[in-house]
Amino acid sequence: VYGMVFARSTSDAETGYALTAAEVAADARRAAAATAAVDTGRLVAA
C-alpha cells in the first residue's frame, strides 16, 4: 500500500491523514506533464 500523507493531527501524535495512490493517480499524471509556472498563493496559518 502506498499513497501520500498530507496532514497530521495537532492533538494526537499517532494520527495522520493520507490519500491512497489510486486517489491521487489522476492528479499525479496531470502534474507530471505540467510545465506552466503557477503562484503558490499566500501562507494562511491557523
N, C-alpha and C positions, 0 to 999 in steps of 0.2 A: 504494500500500500504506500502510495506517495501522494503528495499534494503540496499546498502552500499554506504555511502558518501566517496569519495576518494580524493577530492581536493576542494579547494576554490579559487575564483578569487583573484588575487593580486590587482586588480584595482576597484573592486566593492564588497563592504561588503555584499551585498544582493544576490550574485551569488555563487552557489556551484555546484559541479558535482557529480552525483551518478549513480549507476547501480541498476536495479531492482533485486529483489530476483530471478526472472526467469533467468536473465542474469548471475548471479553468482552461481546458484544452482549446476551445474555440478562440478565446481571448489571446492565449499564448500564440496561436498560429497567426492571428491578425497582427500582433505586436512584432513577431519575427520579421514581417515584411514592411513594417512601418519605417519610414525614413524622414518624415517631416518633424521638425522641432516643435515642441509644444510647451506652453507655460505651465509650470508646476503649481501655480497659484500661491496664495499666501498661507502661512502657517496658522492654524487655528488650534489653540491649546484649550483643553478643558479646565 
